[in-house]
Amino acid sequence: MTSATRFSWQGATMAVDTRGAGSHTFLLVHGIGMGRSVFADLTRHLVPHGRVVAIDLPGYGEAPEPPRTLTIERNADLVAAFARRRRYRDLTIVGHSMGAQIAAEVVARHPDVARRIVLVGPTVDPRARRASAQLGRLAKDIAIESPLVWARGAREYVRAGPNLGTKLRAMLVHRLERTLPRVRVPALVLRGEDDVVAPREWCEAVVRLLPDGSLAEVPGHGHETMIRDAAPAASLIAGFAASH
């Protein structure tokens, strides 16, 4: 992971790492407790298809903790302000887990910012809208993952700091199902076939709520499908961007 630049807006700051070049841009938004470092393999596979921008949201990775924990909506406004400042013309926002909530809010609130979005393992399944349920599902999912996922995930959770509980509450109170009908760009819902955090039934419901949504699965992967062996996910993301 290279050193990052910073982008600040209305008192909140992101860390930003940009790789590659081209007319097309992939903007990667991580999930709860994570950071841009978990996208190293995905970035490597996406760079041949365009510019890849990976961010640390405020209070994650190398981004400083904000005075108050940001809501999903405020995070989305920050990401939209960043994209506008950079003037990306052909932008795909790729959100993983909680990042999928942010990606959806970006295009619902700021429809001019991106041409398409990818929602990878989207949260929060309404049937598990409790901290205990989410953590339980995550524990089951991580149990089948590789040591690489364990190592990267543990480091980022520690870096997320003492306000992780308030960040989790901000994720849980957001209702993705209310946002999805307002997403007026093509959307790909992507999940690992073994993902217990974002079950197939929930992802199918997400697709039904989207005006222009489709579903794809990565065989043999769980919730962290963009971290471990990201080549299959990258192929689906790049193909979706090229065809929409």
Buried (B, 14 or more C-beta within 10 A) or exposed (E): BEEBEEBBBEEBBBBBBBBBEEEBBBBBBBBBBBBBBBBBBBBBBBBEBBBBBBBBBBBBBBBBBBEEBBBBBBBBBBBBBBBEEBEBEBBBBBBBBBBBBBBBBBBBBBEEBBBBBBBBBBBBBEEBBEEEBBEBBBEBBBEBBEEBBEEBBEBBBEBBEEBBEEBBEBBBEBEBBEBBEBBEBBBBBBBBEBBBBBBEEBBBBBBEBBEEBEBBBBEEBBBBBBBBBBEBBBBBBBEBBEEB
